[in-house]
Amino acid sequence: MPIVYRPGLTNSDISKIEQVLKKKLPTDYKTFLSNKNGFFISDPDFSEISTDKISDGVISFDRLFGLNENEGCNDLLSFNGEFISELNHLSGAIAIGEDGGGNPYVLLTEGKNSGVYYWDRTHLHEGDPINKFDIKEVGDSGNLFLISNSFKDFYKLIEVSLGQNIRYEETQ
């Protein structure tokens, strides 16, 4: 399964992201950005992460965002600038990737709900007989499902879904 990623970001680039988003990034996520600067799956263009929280038992995974100003669909700042305000009721929310169908993966960096969540923004799983969301939508924002307690653990789930080691290097 081909994975396309770019060279890692500099500390200056990561500081720029924090300044624009007005949020402090967790160390494990900064480590990822300094090593990989996001990635996407090219063929097939998604994988599946196992979960017992929805009827199908899997959710799609397509990409992790990086700083890619010329590619809006892969750019962390563009995506957050356009959509994250829908989650203003959650403190420290940062969209870090998506499923390929408009449903982001969100890193909550503050409070008791810290972790990585699958955000059912398009209400794809709203009518599922099994729908064990962890954070109920406000208005029409979509429910959120806890996937892991940290970015590093989420990255391990991605590796399992891809069936290969895409190395999470611990530097920084």
N, C-alpha and C positions, 0 to 999 in steps of 0.2 A: 504494500500500500504506500505509494509515494507521498511524502510529506514535504511541503515547501516552506522553508523558513529563511529568515534573513539574519545577517550578523547581529550580534547583541548590541544593545544601546550603551551609551556612555553614562556615567553618573550625572552629567549635565543634562542629558536627554531625559533621564528618569526624574530629575528635579523639575524639569519643565512640565512633565506630565502631572506631577504633584501640584505644581503651582496652578496650572490650567484647571485641573479638576477640583482644586482646593481641598484635597484629601491626602492624608499620609498613606502611602502604600505599605503593606506588610513586607517584611524582609524577604520571605520566601517568594513573593511575587516579583519583587525587585530583582532577586537573583535570577529568576526565569527571564525577565526582560533583558538583563545584562548579558545573558547567554544566548537567547533565541530570538528576541524581538517578535514574538508571535509566530504562528504557523497556520497553515491550512492543509487539508487533505485533498489531493488532486484526483485520485482515481482508485476506487470509486470516491465520490466527493463527500463521504461521511463515514462515521463509524457509529457504534451503538454502545451506550453505557447502561449497564444493568441497574435496575432499581425495582423495589417492591412497592413503590408509591403510586404507580399508575397501572392500568389494566394490561397494557402490552408487555410490561416488565422491562422495557428498554426505552431510552430517550436518545435521540440522535445527537451526534457531536460533529461539528464541521470545522471549527477554527477557534484559535485563541488570537485576540487582537494584539497588535503591536503599534509602534509609531510608524505609520505608513501614510503620510499626508496625501500621496497621489492615488491611493486606493481606499476610497471611503468605506467599502465593505470590510476592509481589514484594519482600519485605523481606529485605535482606542479612543482618541480624542473626538473624532467625527461622530462615531457611534454614540458615545456618551453625550456629546453636545446635542444630538438630535433626540435621544430617547430617554435618558436616565431621569429627566424631570418627572416622568410618570411615576417614579418611585420616591418622590420627595418626602413621603411619610416614613421612609426608612433612613436612618442615619448612616452615613458612610457607604452608600451604595455605589459600586463601580461595575459597569458592564465590561466583562473581560473576554467574552467569546460568544459564540452562538451555535445553534443547531443546524443552520443552513436554511431554515424556514422562518426566520424572524423572531425566534425565541432565544433570548440571551441567557448566558451564564453570568451570574452576578456575584461579585465578591462584596460581602458586608464586612466592613472593617471596624465597626464600633458596636458596643453594647452586647447584650445577652444573645443576640442572634448572629454573632460573627460566624462566618463560614462562606462556602460557595453554594449557591442556590441555582436551580434551573427555574427561570422565570417564564411561565406559560403566558406570555404577553399576548399571543394570538388566540388564546382560549382553546388550543388544540385538544387539551385533555379535560376540558370543563365537563363534558358529558360522560366521561369514563365511569364505569361502575366502581372501579377502585380509583380513588382520587385523594390520596393522603397528603395533602399540602401541609406545609409547616407555617407559612405566613399567608393569611387570607388577603385577597385583593381588597384594595380600597378604591371605591368608585368602580371603574372598569379597567383597572391596571393589570389584572391577571394574578393568579396565585403563584407562590414561590415554594419550591420543593428543595429541602436541604439535601445536598449531594455529598458534601464532605465538610469537615470542621476546619480545614485549612487549604490553602492553594496547593501546597506540596502533596497532600493526600488526594486532592482532585487530579493532579498531574499523574499520580500513580494509577488512578482509575482510567485515565485516558490511555496510558501505556497498555493496560490490560485490554481495553477495547480495541486497540490497534494491533494487538498481538505481537508487539515488539517493544524493545527498550529504546526510548527516545531520550534517554539520559537527562535527568534533572541534576545539573552540576551545582554543587554547593560551593560557590565562591561568594565574594562580597563580604 
